[in-house]
Amino acid sequence: MTVGIIANPVSARDIRRIIAHAANLQITDRANMVLRILAGLHHAGIDNVVMMPERAGLGVHIQRGLKQAQYADHTRFPTLSWLDMPITGTAQDTVCAAHLMRQQNVSAIVVLGGDGTHRLVVRECGNIPIAGVSSGTNNAFPPLQEPTITGLATGLAISGKIPASLAFRGNKLFEVRVNERRDIALVDVAVVREQFTGALAVWRAESLRELFVTFGRTDGIGLSSIAGLLNPVSRDQPVGLHVRFAHNTPAAFSLSAPLAPGLMAKLPIQSVDTLSPNATLSLSTTSGSLALDGERELPFSASDSVSITLHLDAFHTIDVERCMAFAARHGLFIQRDGHKPVSISQGEHHE
């Protein structure tokens, strides 16, 4: 049984780092996060891990940590190998790595990055479940959880120690089409006025024309926070939300929302509507660009055919919280005198 790890070495380094106060993890911090994931996976019984190579120095620090553990006679890490693939230093590395892991039939992929990195992995990984570790700028999709726990839960889930009905969570996504080109978005699709991609990140409130979200939390950040503060939609609700921004027309009201860490914006709202699944939606805007999970990707004009469709249960993630709750409830981490873990009845306390 093998787990894949895709760690984006340069996530959280877009323009929002300049105009706001977004995080910027150093390579050593990212390497330590990977080492913690590896430790969790090993403790849960995973012996083999394959990882995306890169040339930013992440692998050097990881190998150093593994060697230090070996010298100290600590056998707390699985065997780590690296994918045989060209390295471009671009998002194409993530795409290639996810594709190769799918071909190798890994049991799960742990993704270290932001919303954009997770979107690329989901687009390429097929039915392989993923576990997200937040290290991007706007982290609406990956949860803020300790990497050690993510590794533990992933190992427990794919080894069958947690019932599949609890271990894996279905997720919504948008299927986006511009003519014959197809793409996806995990959290949001924003329609912006510019017909060029330029700096991919969307952060100017005045450029927004429409917004489609799969979910929006009241405590979220980024474009999905707009929906969260207007009409919260959970990850489990079988609906999405469509927001139209007032442009050359009077606004029904204005909303202040955090478009990036430390960046509040006032937005003129025209309308807010609930989206049903599997219905093909068209745009009110005739030209501009589509930003997928916060990054401009697809320019379009009046002559293009553009559609957006909300799909339910489109891919699966490891439900870390439910995995760990089951493990605690059934004593999966408790051992007595070297014997197998023991189950604990509800309400029984052990000091």
N, C-alpha and C positions, 0 to 999 in steps of 0.2 A: 504494500500500500504506500503510495507516494503522494505527497502534498507539494503543490507549486507555490512559489512566492514571487510576486511581481512588486518590486519596490521602486517607485519613481524617485530617482536621486535628485530631481530638480523641481518637485512640486512646491507650490507656495512661493514661486519666484516670478509671478506675472506683474503687470502694471499696478495692481492693487497694493503691492508691497510699497510702492512709491507714494500713491495718493491717499492711502489709508494707513492702518497699523496692523497689517496681517502678519501672521507668523512666518518665520523663515528658519526651519530646522537645519542645523549644521549636519554635515555628513556623519560625524561621529554620533550625533543623536539618533540619526536614522539607522546607523549600524547597530547601535545598542537596542533599538526597537526590534530589529530583525532577530538579534540574539535572544531577546526575551520571547519572541514568537517561537523560535526554535526550541527553547527550553520547555515551553508549555506543550508543544507538539510531542517532544520526546517523552515527557512525563505521562502523556495520555496514550503512549504506546506507538507513536509514529517513528519509524526508523529511517525513512528516506525522504529527502526534500530536494527538489530541483528548483533553481532560481534563475531569474533573468539576469544576464550579465550587463555590465555598464562600464563606463570609463571615467566616472566622476570620483572614484576612490572609495565607493561604498564597499565593494568586495574586499578591498585591502583591509579595511577595519574589521570586517566580519571574520575574515580568515585569521587575523591577529587574535581576535577574541576566542576563536575556536582552538587555536594553538595554545593560548594561555591556559585554557581549561584542560587541555590534554596534558600539558606539563604539570599542572597541579593535580593530575590524576582524577579529574572530574569527568565522568562519562554522562553528562547531562544534556548532550546535544545529539540530534540524529545525524546520519551521514548526509553531507551537503554536496551536491554537484551543480554544474552550471550548464545551461542550455548552449548548444553549439549553434550560434546564429551570428549574423553580422550586427555590428553595433553602429548606429547612426547618431546617437545622442539626441534623437527626436522622439515624438510620440509614436513613431512607427515601430520603435523597439518594443513598446508595450503591446501593440497589435500583433507583432511577430511572435512574441513570447506566449501570449494567450493562445494563439493559433497552434504553436508547437506543443503546448501543454495539453491542448485538446487532442492532438494527434497521439500524444503519449498516454492519454486516458488517465490523467492524474485524478485523484479522488476529490480534491478540493483545491481552490486557489485562494491564498491569502494575499490581499491587495493592500499595499502601503502607498497612499496617495490621497488626492482630493476627488471631487466629483468627476472631473474630466478623466482621470486615470481609471476610475471604476467604470465609467461608461464605455471606454474602449475595451476593457476586459470583458464586460458582459456582452458586448457586440460580437466578440470572437470566441467565447468559451463554450457556446452551446449549452448543454444541460449540466455542466459542471457547477456545483454550488460554490459560492465565494464567501469569504469573510473579510470585512472591511476594517482597515485600521486608518484612522484619520491623520493625515499629515499634509493637507493641502491648504489653500487660502480660504475658500468657502466650503466647509465640510458639512453640507446638508445631508448627503447620503451616508457616508461612513460614520459609525457611531464613535463617540469619544470614550473608548474603553482601554484599559491597560492591555498592552500587547501580549503579556504573559497569559492573561485570561482568555484572550482571543485564540491563542495557540492551544490552550487546554481544551476549550470548547470545541474547536475544530477537530482535534484528535478524537475526542469522545464521540462526536457526531458521526464521523465517517467510519469509525471502527465498530459502529453498531451498539455502543454502550448506552446510547440515548435513543429512545423510539423516534423513528423518522418523523412522525407527526408532530413531535416537539422540537426536534433538532433543526428542521429546515423550515424556512419561512418563505412563502410566495410573495413576490413583489410586482408592483405595477411598473409600466414604462410606456412611453410614447413612441409609436412608429411614425417617422417623419419621411415624407416623400416630396421631392422636387423633381418633377418629370419622372425619369426612370431611376433617379438616384434615391437610395433608401438609407436611412440612418435611424438612430434611436436617441432618446434622452431618458434618464432615470428619474430626474427630479423636475426639471422645467424646460420649457421651450419659450424663449423670448423673441418677439418680433421687434427688430430695431430699424431705424430709418435708413442707416448707412448701407449702401450696396457694395461694401468691401469688408474684408475681414480685418486687415490691419492688426493692431494689438487685439488679440482674440477676446480678452476679458471684457465683459460688459459692466460698466460702472457709472456711466452718465445717465442720470434719471431722465433728462430731456430727450434722449434717443429712443426711449421705450414707447412702443405703440400697442402691443398686446403681450399677454403672458398666459401660458398654459402650465399648470402644475399637477403632478401626480399626488403630492402631499405638501402640506405647509404647516409648520409648527409655530406656536406662539413664541417659543424661545429659539427659533431658527435664525440663520444668518444668510445673506445673499438674496437672490431674487425670490426664492420660495418663501422668504419671510413676509413678503407682501401679502401673499395668500394667507399665511398664518395669522396675520394681524387683521385681515378682513373677514375671513371665514375659515377657521382652522379645519384642515382635512388630515386625518391620520393615514399612516401607511396601510392600515387594514381596511379602511373604508372603500367600498367598490365604486368610487367616483373620483373625479378630478375637479379642477377649478379653472375658469377662464376669466381673466381680468382684461378689460379694455381701458386704456389710458386716454384722457381727454386731449385732443390735438385739434387746435383751431375751432373747438367747440367748448361751451361752458362745462366745467366739471361738476359732477353731482356732489363731490366732496374731495378733500385732500387727505392723504395718509402719510405719516412719517414712518420710515422703515429703514433698518440697517442693511444697506446694499453690500457692504463689505465690513470686515472688522474695523470699528472706529469710524465708519462712514455712514452717517444718517442722511437721508434724502427725503424731500417733500414731493409727493407724487400726486398729480391730478387724476382722480378716478372717474371714469365714465360709467362703467357697469361691472358687475360681478355675477357670473353664472356658473352653475354646477354642470360638470361634464359627465355624460354617461359613457360606459365602456363600449368599445367596438363600433361606435358611430364615427364615420369619416367627417372630419371638421375642415371647413375652409376658412381662409383668413379674411378679415375686413380690410387689411392693409394690402395695397396693390403692388408695392415694391419695397425692397429693403434687404435685410438679412435675417436668417434664423440663427439664434444663439442656443446651442444645445448644452444644458447644464452649465450655463454661464459663459460659454465661449462661442464667439461668432464662427460659424462653419459654412453656412449655405446662403449665398446671395440669390435673390430672385427678382423678377420683374413682372409686369402685367401679363406678359406673354407666357409665363411659366405656369404649370399646373402644380399647386402646392396643397398638400393635405396632411392632417395630423390625426392619429387614431390612438385612443387610450386602450391598452391591453391589461387585463388582470392576470395575476399568477404567471407572469411571463418568464421569470427566472427565479432562482432560489438562493437565499443566503443562509449562513449559519446563524441560528438564533442563540446568541451567546448567553443572554440572560436566562432563557428557559433551559438551556443545556446545563448551566451551572446550578440552577435551582433543582433540577432533577438529580444531578450528581450529589448535591448536599442532602436531599431528601432520602436518597437511597444509599448513602454512606460510601460513595465510590472513592472517596479520598481517605477513608478510615481503614486502618489495618491493625489487627491485634495479633501479636506474637508471630508475625510473618505470614499469617493466613490471608485469605482473600478478603476484600472489603466486605463489610457487613451492612445490612439494611437497618435503618433506624425508624421506628414508628413515629408518627406525627406526635409532637408534643414531648418527646423524650429528649432530655438535655444531657450533654456530656461535657464535663469540664476538661 
